[in-house]
Each structure stands twice: as structure tokens, then as C-alpha cells.
Amino acid sequence: MRDSLLPHSPASRPRRPVTKRQMREKRTAHVLIIFGLVLAAVEIYVIWGSI
């Protein structure tokens, strides 16, 4: 009875549990992004250092 008085919320699908593989892939992607940014910073440092 009480539930019928509440405004209807938009229908949302329940979230599926994230598998360990997906978590590992996401962590690997973050590590690769950070590595790429560090590598780019080192390259810029080397280029500016040689001028």
C-alpha cells in the first residue's frame, strides 16, 4: 500500500556484478594510460632539455 503512494522512479536495470576479468582489464587500461602520460612527459622533458 505504501509503495503505491510513492512516485514512480524511472525503470533501472539492476547492475550485473563485475567479473574479475573486467576489473583486471580496467586496471590494466588505467596503468597503460598512466604509463603513456609519464612517457609523454619524459619525451617532452628530453626534447626541451636538448634545446
C-alpha positions as CSV (number, residue, x, y, z in Angstrom):
1,M,0.0,0.0,0.0
2,R,2.7,2.4,1.0
3,D,4.7,1.7,-2.2
4,S,1.7,2.7,-4.4
5,L,1.8,6.2,-2.8
6,L,5.5,6.8,-3.9
7,P,6.1,8.5,-7.2
8,H,7.3,6.0,-9.8
9,S,11.0,6.1,-10.3
10,P,12.5,5.5,-13.8
11,A,12.9,1.9,-14.5
12,S,16.5,0.9,-14.0
13,R,18.0,-2.4,-14.7
14,P,19.8,-4.0,-11.7
15,R,23.6,-3.8,-12.2
16,R,25.3,-7.1,-13.0
17,P,28.2,-8.0,-10.8
18,V,31.5,-7.0,-12.4
19,T,33.7,-10.0,-13.1
20,K,37.3,-10.3,-12.0
21,R,38.4,-10.2,-15.7
22,Q,36.6,-6.9,-16.3
23,M,38.2,-5.4,-13.2
24,R,41.7,-6.6,-14.3
25,E,41.1,-5.2,-17.8
26,K,40.0,-1.9,-16.3
27,R,43.0,-1.8,-14.0
28,T,45.4,-2.6,-16.9
29,A,43.8,0.1,-19.0
30,H,44.4,2.7,-16.3
31,V,48.0,1.6,-15.8
32,L,48.6,1.9,-19.6
33,I,47.1,5.4,-19.7
34,I,49.3,6.5,-16.8
35,F,52.4,4.9,-18.4
36,G,51.6,6.7,-21.6
37,L,51.3,10.1,-19.8
38,V,54.6,9.5,-18.0
39,L,56.3,8.5,-21.2
40,A,55.0,11.6,-23.0
41,A,56.2,13.8,-20.1
42,V,59.7,12.3,-20.2
43,E,59.8,12.8,-24.0
44,I,58.8,16.4,-23.6
45,Y,61.5,16.8,-20.9
46,V,64.2,15.3,-23.2
47,I,63.2,17.4,-26.1
48,W,63.2,20.7,-24.1
49,G,66.4,19.7,-22.4
50,S,68.2,19.3,-25.8
51,I,67.3,22.8,-27.0
